[in-house]
Amino acid sequence: MITLRPGTPGDVDALLRLVREFCEIDAHEYDARRIRAALVPLLASTQFGFVLVAEQDASLAGYAVLTWGYSLEIGGVEAVLDEFYVRDRGRGVGSAMIEESVRLARQFGVRRIFLETERPNTRVRRLYGRHGFTAEDSIWMSRIL
């Protein structure tokens, strides 16, 4: 049985293992020190957002990270689904995590959730589409500071 719950400071080491798995699958750089520094404040309070974890048999099986932003266009708080990873796919855990993330975001007054997918990952876009997410014409650009 899977239990969804907010992440806690005690989850940091287990989350780092899951983040490493996610980075390996998506070919992202994994820097444990940098990720820990960003993860610890999210687990300590909801000032910057929250971490939702999926727990199965006393170990973590997935996580979602939502972080806050603010938009005049949308009229208030928005969130970015910054990371989303489920170890054992195809069993409904991802769908449950998306719905719980949306429910929690509404409780925090979030008016819109953004997310990013890799261009070739059509499978995950279908998953998000089933939960009401739509592709937009805008193109995100970034600059590392």
C-alpha positions as CSV (number, residue, x, y, z in Angstrom):
1,M,0.0,0.0,0.0
2,I,1.2,3.5,-0.9
3,T,0.9,6.4,1.6
4,L,1.2,10.0,0.4
5,R,2.4,12.5,2.9
6,P,4.4,15.7,3.2
7,G,8.2,15.2,3.3
8,T,9.9,15.8,6.6
9,P,13.5,16.6,7.5
10,G,14.0,13.0,8.4
11,D,13.4,12.0,4.7
12,V,16.4,13.9,3.3
13,D,18.7,10.9,2.8
14,A,16.1,8.7,1.3
15,L,15.0,11.6,-1.0
16,L,18.6,12.1,-2.1
17,R,18.7,8.5,-3.2
18,L,15.5,9.0,-5.2
19,V,16.8,12.3,-6.7
20,R,19.9,10.5,-7.8
21,E,17.8,7.8,-9.6
22,F,15.8,10.6,-11.2
23,C,18.9,12.4,-12.4
24,E,20.4,9.1,-13.8
25,I,17.2,8.4,-15.8
26,D,16.8,11.9,-17.1
27,A,20.6,12.4,-17.7
28,H,20.8,15.4,-15.3
29,E,23.8,16.3,-13.3
30,Y,23.6,15.1,-9.7
31,D,25.4,17.2,-7.1
32,A,24.4,15.8,-3.7
33,R,25.7,18.9,-1.8
34,R,23.7,21.4,-4.0
35,I,20.6,19.3,-3.9
36,R,20.7,18.8,-0.1
37,A,21.1,22.5,0.4
38,A,18.0,23.1,-1.7
39,L,16.0,20.2,-0.3
40,V,16.5,20.9,3.5
41,P,14.6,24.2,3.5
42,L,11.7,22.7,1.6
43,L,11.4,19.9,4.2
44,A,11.7,22.3,7.1
45,S,8.9,24.7,6.1
46,T,6.5,25.6,3.3
47,Q,8.1,29.1,2.8
48,F,9.4,28.1,-0.6
49,G,7.1,25.2,-1.5
50,F,6.7,21.6,-0.4
51,V,7.8,18.1,-1.0
52,L,5.2,15.3,-1.3
53,V,6.5,11.8,-0.8
54,A,5.0,8.4,-1.6
55,E,5.9,5.8,1.0
56,Q,5.6,2.1,0.6
57,D,6.6,-0.6,3.1
58,A,8.5,2.0,5.3
59,S,10.6,3.3,2.3
60,L,10.1,6.1,-0.1
61,A,8.9,5.2,-3.6
62,G,8.5,8.6,-5.2
63,Y,8.5,12.4,-4.6
64,A,7.1,15.6,-6.0
65,V,8.5,19.1,-5.4
66,L,6.3,22.1,-5.8
67,T,7.9,25.6,-5.4
68,W,6.1,28.9,-5.1
69,G,6.1,31.8,-7.5
70,Y,3.9,34.9,-8.0
71,S,2.3,36.2,-11.1
72,L,0.4,39.4,-11.9
73,E,-1.0,37.6,-15.0
74,I,-2.6,34.9,-13.0
75,G,-3.5,37.1,-10.1
76,G,-1.4,35.6,-7.3
77,V,0.5,32.6,-6.3
78,E,1.6,30.0,-8.8
79,A,3.7,26.9,-8.4
80,V,6.3,25.0,-10.5
81,L,6.1,21.2,-10.3
82,D,9.9,21.3,-10.2
83,E,10.6,17.6,-9.9
84,F,8.4,14.5,-10.0
85,Y,9.7,11.0,-9.8
86,V,8.0,7.6,-9.1
87,R,10.3,4.6,-8.9
88,D,7.7,1.9,-9.8
89,R,5.7,3.3,-12.7
90,G,2.4,2.1,-14.2
91,R,0.7,1.4,-10.9
92,G,-1.3,4.6,-10.3
93,V,1.2,6.1,-7.9
94,G,2.1,9.0,-10.2
95,S,-1.6,9.8,-10.8
96,A,-2.3,9.8,-7.1
97,M,0.7,12.1,-6.4
98,I,-0.3,14.6,-9.1
99,E,-3.8,14.8,-7.7
100,E,-2.6,15.2,-4.1
101,S,-0.1,17.8,-5.2
102,V,-2.9,19.8,-6.9
103,R,-5.1,19.4,-3.8
104,L,-2.3,20.7,-1.5
105,A,-1.4,23.5,-3.9
106,R,-5.1,24.7,-3.8
107,Q,-4.9,24.7,0.0
108,F,-1.9,27.1,-0.3
109,G,-3.9,29.4,-2.6
110,V,-2.0,28.4,-5.8
111,R,-3.9,29.6,-8.9
112,R,-1.7,27.8,-11.6
113,I,0.9,25.0,-11.7
114,F,3.6,25.0,-14.3
115,L,5.7,22.0,-15.2
116,E,8.4,21.2,-17.6
117,T,9.0,18.0,-19.5
118,E,11.8,16.9,-21.8
119,R,10.8,17.2,-25.5
120,P,11.0,13.4,-26.2
121,N,9.1,12.4,-23.1
122,T,5.6,12.0,-24.7
123,R,4.6,9.3,-22.2
124,V,4.8,11.7,-19.2
125,R,3.0,14.5,-21.1
126,R,0.1,12.1,-21.7
127,L,0.1,11.4,-17.9
128,Y,0.0,15.1,-17.1
129,G,-2.6,15.7,-19.8
130,R,-4.9,13.2,-18.2
131,H,-4.7,15.4,-15.1
132,G,-5.7,18.6,-16.8
133,F,-2.3,20.0,-17.8
134,T,-2.0,21.5,-21.3
135,A,0.9,22.5,-23.4
136,E,1.4,26.3,-23.8
137,D,2.9,28.3,-26.7
138,S,5.3,30.2,-24.4
139,I,8.9,29.1,-24.4
140,W,10.8,29.1,-21.1
141,M,14.3,30.5,-21.1
142,S,16.7,30.5,-18.2
143,R,19.9,31.9,-16.9
144,I,22.0,30.3,-14.2
145,L,23.2,32.9,-11.7
